[in-house]
Amino acid sequence: MKDCIFTINSNELIAKSVYRMTLTGDTSDITNCGQFVNIKLDGFYLRRPISVCDVQGDVLTLIYKVVGNGTEKMSEMSEGESLQILTGLGNGYDLTKSGGAPLLIGGGVGVPPMYLLAKKLISKGCKVNVILGFNTQDEVFYENEFKALGCDVTVTTVDGSFGVKGFVTDALPESYSYFYTCGPEPMLKAVYKSANTSGQFSFEERMGCGFGACMGCSCKTVTGYKRICKDGPVLEKEEILWEN
C-alpha cells in the first residue's frame, strides 16, 4: 500500500455520467486485478474508492460514475492536475481457479475491474466470455474494448434498448468453467442464485479508511465478519452470507 501523487493524462466522458481517467504515477503496489485505489480530494474528508480498470507500466486507468459531489469534482479535473491516491488496496481475484473457459459478469461501474481481469485470463490462454449489464443504451461502455481483447461479449440492458433485454442472469451461457463478477448487490445476489459453478464476487461498499482500520465496511461471512476493504473486496461464493 502506497500513498502517491498521480498526474492526470486524460479525463473523458465515455457514457452517461461515466468517465475514464488515465493517470501517471507509481503503480508498483497494484499487483492484482480486482484491487482498488482510494482517492483524496481537496475539500472532502473521506477518500473515494475506485476500482482499477487497467495498469500499463506507470499508467493507471480508472472508470468512475458521477454519483455525488466528490465524483463530480473529479469529472471537472483536467490534464496536468494532480491527485493523491492510496494504491494497492484489496485482495483482488484469484486466477488459479478460473479453468479454461471462465465467465466474467460486470454490472454498471462493476464493469471496469473485469477489463484487467480479462486481460490476465486471456494471457493465461483462457477463452473468456463476458456479460456486461446496464439499465439502458446510453449507459453502455467498454463493449468494443472487451471485444478487442478477444472476449466473447454479450451486453444486456434492462429496458431492451441495446443488446439482450433483461438482466445479466438472462444471458448466462449454458457452460462455463468458473465465474467472476462485480456490480451492485441486487445483481450479485441474482448471480449467486443463478450461476451453476463456483465463483468470486467483488463487492461495492462505502468505505471510511480503505485499509481495514475503521471496520466501517464489515460484512458477515461463514467464518465471521470480514472487512470489504481489507479482506475483500473479493469473496468466494461459498463464504458469502446474504443479509435480508
Secondary structure, DSSP 8 states (H G I E B T S, - for coil): -EEEEEEEEEEEEEETTEEEEEEES--TT--STT-EEEEE-TT-SS-EEEEEEEEETTEEEEEEE--SHHHHHHHT--TT-EEEEEEEES----GGG--SSEEEEEEGGGSHHHHHHHHHHHHTT---EEEEEESSGGG---HHHHHHHT-EEEEEETTSSSSEES-GGGG--S--SEEEEES-HHHHHHHHHH-SS-EEEE-----SSSSSSS-TTEEEETTEEEETTTT-SEEEGGGB----
